[in-house]
Amino acid sequence: MSLQEPSRENLAIIIDNMAKKLQVVNRTIMNPEDYDIEKYQELKSLHDMLEHKGQLSVAETQAFIQELADHRK
């Protein structure tokens, strides 16, 4: 599956993948409807970085979550 094309479905997939990888307990902050499709490329970049990074420290996890919060509507 290619996540290159911005779409609501792809946005939902990358947000869900990031929530799993970041082990977010409160999934309400990771609702794909709260993110603007216009920010797709930025969110996709975060997703790709997270996928390549592997294991994250606590500080890195918090930084990723803060970055995601900054992209919410």
Summary of the structure (lengths in Angstrom):
residues: 73
radius of gyration: 11.3
end to end distance: 26.6
largest distance: 31.1
contacts: 172
relative contact order: 0.20
helix: 71%
strand: 3%
